[in-house]
Amino acid sequence: MSTNGENMEEGNALNVGKLCIPRIENTIQKEFIFKKLCALNIGYIQKLTEIPLKSNPNFKRILIKIKWNTSQKTLDLKNKLMSGQTIKFVYQMPWFWKICVVS
């Protein structure tokens, strides 16, 4: 039997996701990425981490920690990601980022 605090932690863990944009140009600023992701309105972006790609110094990887909201759009998106699919997020027509879940 678990305590109330443990149940709340388990619930919070289900509402926090870790996402990845595997490849993005170095010229794109972290603030720009943050604003575009916030515009999706799928939750609270807790942290963005930039990781340079060793194989190509012109690109980086972005790790995203997000606290999901409970809208139907968010649930649909989350289910798609959790099933192993990637999404294409058009941030500026015709440019897009592929977003996947980090397991």
C-alpha positions in Angstrom: 0.0 0.0 0.0 1.4 3.4 -0.9 1.1 6.7 0.9 -0.7 9.7 -0.6 2.6 11.4 -1.4 3.8 8.4 -3.4 0.6 8.4 -5.5 1.0 12.1 -6.2 4.6 11.5 -7.3 3.5 8.7 -9.6 0.9 11.0 -11.1 3.3 13.8 -11.6 5.8 11.4 -13.3 3.1 10.5 -15.9 2.5 14.1 -16.6 6.2 14.9 -17.3 7.6 14.0 -20.6 11.1 14.0 -22.2 11.2 14.9 -25.9 14.0 15.3 -28.4 14.6 17.2 -31.6 17.4 15.0 -32.8 18.9 17.4 -35.3 18.6 21.2 -35.6 20.9 23.9 -37.0 23.3 25.6 -34.6 22.1 29.0 -35.9 18.6 28.5 -34.3 18.6 30.1 -30.9 17.3 28.4 -27.8 14.8 31.2 -27.2 13.3 30.8 -30.7 12.8 27.1 -30.0 11.3 27.8 -26.6 8.8 30.3 -28.1 7.8 27.9 -30.9 7.2 25.0 -28.5 5.2 27.2 -26.1 3.0 28.2 -29.0 1.9 24.6 -29.3 0.2 25.0 -26.0 0.7 21.3 -25.0 2.2 22.0 -21.5 4.8 23.8 -19.5 8.4 23.6 -20.9 10.5 22.9 -17.8 13.9 22.7 -19.5 15.6 22.9 -22.8 19.1 21.4 -23.2 21.3 21.9 -26.2 23.8 19.1 -27.1 26.3 19.7 -30.0 26.4 16.8 -32.5 29.9 15.3 -32.6 29.4 14.1 -36.2 28.5 17.5 -37.5 29.5 20.7 -35.8 26.9 22.7 -37.7 24.0 21.0 -35.9 22.8 20.3 -32.3 20.3 18.1 -30.5 17.6 19.6 -28.3 16.3 17.7 -25.2 13.0 19.0 -23.9 11.5 18.4 -20.4 7.8 19.2 -20.5 4.9 19.0 -18.0 2.0 18.0 -20.2 -1.4 19.7 -19.9 -4.6 17.7 -20.1 -6.2 19.0 -23.3 -7.4 16.5 -25.9 -4.9 17.8 -28.4 -2.1 17.1 -25.9 -3.4 13.6 -25.1 -3.5 12.7 -28.8 0.0 14.0 -29.4 1.3 12.3 -26.3 -0.2 9.0 -27.3 1.3 9.2 -30.8 4.7 9.9 -29.3 4.5 7.2 -26.7 3.6 4.6 -29.4 7.0 5.2 -30.9 6.0 7.6 -33.7 7.7 10.9 -34.4 5.9 14.1 -35.2 6.8 16.8 -37.6 6.3 20.3 -36.2 6.2 23.0 -38.8 7.8 26.0 -37.1 8.1 28.2 -40.2 6.7 27.1 -43.5 8.2 25.0 -45.1 10.7 24.2 -42.3 9.9 21.6 -39.7 11.5 19.8 -36.8 11.1 16.1 -36.1 10.2 15.5 -32.4 10.4 12.1 -30.7 10.1 10.8 -27.2 13.2 10.0 -25.1 12.8 6.7 -23.3 
